[in-house]
Amino acid sequence: MPGGSPTAVSQKSPSSSLSCPRCGLEHGLEERFCSACGFPLVYKGFERIDPQYTRGELVRVAGGRNQAEAELIQNLLLEEGIPSIVRRTAGFDVPDYLAGGPRDVLVAESAAEAAHQMLLDTDLAPPERTADTPASALRTAAVTAAIVALAILVVYLLWLAA
């Protein structure tokens, strides 16, 4: 049937069914998420997903400036056995059928640390912020004092000129 339905699957599909990497339930090709646990499905026989990375709620680990970038990150994670989902970043006003706009890459909680480490190793994630150290707090205080002293000097010079 030319054109086909919006849920039509290519004849070149690697498998005749999909399975859930989290719970193992088998699904038809028209499904995208597991009906039992809501996890994204993969082609039966092509599971590269490590089951230990499928536990917990979905959390954001990275973002792409557009769909192509987010899918690149998603495929890099999959090579490490980490399943992920790409979704449009909340609050970005572009129609869903366009590839433009930022995307979030989400993984299960059990995979968050491994995903973050892999992204750090490939320079795709910013390093974690550390808590303010006493040196940075001292630097902030010194900058604030310098700004206040400069403001007092300007006010004094304006007072002298008047």
N, C-alpha and C positions, 0 to 999 in steps of 0.2 A: 504494500500500500504506500504510494508516494506521499511524502510529507510525514506520514505516520502520526502517532499520538505524541503528546508531550512527554509521556513516560516510556516511549519506545526505547528499546535497547539495541545497540549495534549488533549486527550479526557476527562481529569479530570479538565479542565478549569472551574473556578467557574461561568462563564457567557458565553453567546453566542455572546457578543459584548463588545467593549471597549468604554469608553467615556472620553471626555476631562474635567478635573476638573476645567479648567479655563473658557472655553466658553460653555461647556455642549454638544458640538456636538458629535453625536454617530458615531463610526467607526467599521469596520470589524476587526476580530481577527488578520489578517495579517498586520495591521498597527501598528506602534509603537509611532508615533508622530502625533499630530493633524494637519490636512491639512489646517486649518484656521489660527491657531496661533502658531503652532510648539511646543506646550507643550507636555510632555510625557503623554501617555494615561494610564488609569487604567481600571480594569474590571468593567463593569456596575453593580451597586448594591453593590460594595465593596469600595466605595469612602470613605476614611477616611480623605481626604484632606480638610483642612479649606480653603474656597475660598479666604479669605483675604490674604493668603500666595501665591497667584498665579499671582500677578501683578508685572510687571517690567521685566527688562532684567535679564538674569542669571548671578550670581556672585559666585566666589569661596568662600566657607566658611570653607572647611576642605580638608584634603588629607589623603590618606591611602598609606601605603608602598606597598600594593598589592591590587588586586581586592577584596579579601575576607574582608580585613579591611575596604575598601571604602564601600562595600555593608552593612557591619555592621553599619557603620555611617548612611548610607542611610536609613536603616530600623529603627534605633533609631529616626531619624528625622520624618519618616512616622508615628511612634507611637504618635508623638506630632502634627500630622496633617500637617507637612511641606513636600511638595513634593520636590524631588531632582533628579538630574541626576548625574551619575558617568561617567567620561570620562578619557581616558589615559592622563597623564600629558604631555604637549608639550615637545618635544625634547628627549624623552626617546625612545631608539632604540631597541624595542622588537616587534616581530610580534603581530598583534592585537589578534590573536587567543590564545595567551598565557596569563595566568592569572598573570604572574609576572610583576613587574614594578609599579611605583607609579601611583596613580589615584587621580583626583580632584573630589570633591563633590561640585556640583553647585546647588544653589537655586535661586528663584526669588528675586529681590531686596526687595520686601515687606516682605520677610521672613528672610532676612539676619540677622537682629538683634535678632530675636527669636531663630534662628538656632544657632547663635554664643553663646547666653546665655545658651541654652540647652547643647551645647558641653562643655562650661565652667563648668556647673553644674555636668557633668559626667566626668570631667577631660580628655576630648578628644581634647581640643583645648588649645593652650597656651594663657595665659592672654594677654590682649592688652598692647602694649608698651605705656608708658606714655612719655610725652615730658621731655627732660632733665630738671632737677631741678637745682637751683643754687648750691646745695650741690654736685651734680654729676659733674657739670662743674668745681667747685673748686677742686674736687678730680682729675679730668683729668689734670688740670693745675699743681697740685702738683706733680703728677706722671711724667709729661713732664719735669718739673723743676728738679726733682731728676735724671732723665735719662741724661739730659744735664750736670748737675753737675758731675755725675759719669764719663761721657765722657771727660769732662775737666780735671778731676783728673787723668784719665788714660793717657791722652796726656801729662800732666805735669810730671807724674812719668816717662814716657818714655823719655821725654826731659832731666830730671835730670840724668837718667841712661846713656845717650849718651855723 
